Structure formats: C-alpha cells, structure tokens
Amino acid sequence: MMKRLISIGTALMVGVVSLSAQPAEPAPSHARSIFVSLQGGTALDIYENAFSYRENGQLLKLFTFEGAVSVGYDFNDSYGIRLQGAFGNDAGACNTRQTAARGFYPYSFRHVTAFADVLINLNGLSGRVTAFRPKLYAGVGGAYTFGFTDSKHPWQKVTPKNIVPGFRGGFITEYDFPSGFGFFADLGGEAFHDMYNGLRPTKEDQEAYEGYAGFPLDLRGRLSLGIIYHF
C-alpha cells in the first residue's frame, strides 16, 4: 500500500510538472478567494534510534500515514495563506545501545498537528495565471502527541503526552479546473521540538552513549495527495 501510494504520488508530481512545460492556458484567477482542501498520505518518521528499525529489518514501519484538512485564502495569484490540521500515526523506538541485550524496542503513538503556512505561487510571481500552480510553502505550528504504546524497554520510559512547537516547508504541485476543483501533491518536511516522540536525550547521553542522535529536533518527511476547491 505504501509503495503504491509513493508511486502514485511520484507519477502525479511528474505529470503536473510536465504540464508546466506546455504553453500557459487561460485560467480563472484565485485572487481574494477562499479555498478548502483534503489530503492524505505517508510520512517518514526520523527520530532518535530510527536506525534500530533498519538494523532489525523493519525499515518500512517508519513510514506511517496521515490525513489533513486545510482552509486558506489567496490574497492574489502569487501569495496566500493556509491553516491546516492533521491527524496521524508515528513510529519511534527506545535506545538499544545502552542495553545489555541490544534489543529492538519499538513503540507507536499518534499526533494532532496544526500549522499556519505562507504559500507562494511561482507562476503567479512571473505574472501568469495558469491552471498549473507550482507552490512553495513555509509555516510554523505545533503538535500534540499521545497514545504511546509500551516499548518493553527495561528502564527507559517515554513521556505519554507532549505539546511541542514546530516548523516546516515544502512544495506543492497543483492543477485546477475552471469549476474551482483541483488536485495536488504535497511534498514537505516538518521539524519538532525533541519531545515530539516522548524522548529527549540529554547532552550527557549523546556524548557518553552510542545510539542517540545529537540533532535536537524530531523530523518527519511527508508526501500526500489531495483535492482542493476554490470558492
């Protein structure tokens, strides 16, 4: 299922990018208009000890699923804003290097995120109003993580509920029809405070023990497909 979604997403992005090489066609302006969208896809979870999934032949379990709903406003054909809420699953693991058995201690949890994004339509910046709209975005927000399962680690515990800040950026390839409906692919990355996954290694942990990432953020890569309607 995951491989199929990635293949579909890649094909969609290649397809819509190829549309940009064709002569620009007249399209309705979205200036001063509201839009709503729904999307769903997969995320790659990169937290402390993600390497243990690879070492235990479970790498594909780092790919989890997420759905999101957005509402936004286009100030003109170049700039807009988007408010997005999302819900999904995550995969983490407790430290394996600091245990005598060097075992595999995976756990799962869930998240709710909220972000406010600024959208930039690259075609709009060049003065073109086209059906194909490649967009860059960047935003700030936060997450609430909960529903942690037991990793069975002999001593390490995760914090069961966490509220953390985050930021993100990405690229959207969108194609809109005259009716106002459209479809898009959204490829981006998110970074959260290190407590997102319920674990925050100390400086002493990172210096003294193998297996802890020194990077002070929890990361997620996202690929999703969606539908959009411009009012």
Protein Blocks (a to p, Z undefined) as FASTA:
>chain_A
ZZmmmmmmmmmmmmmmmmmmpccdddddfehiacddddddddddddehklmmmmnopmmm
mpccdddddddddfblmbccddddddddddddddfklpmklpacdddddddddddddddd
fklmnopacfbdcdddddddddddehiacehiakbccdfbdcddddddddddddddfkop
acddddddddddfklnopacdfklmmmpghiafbfcdcdddddddddddZZ
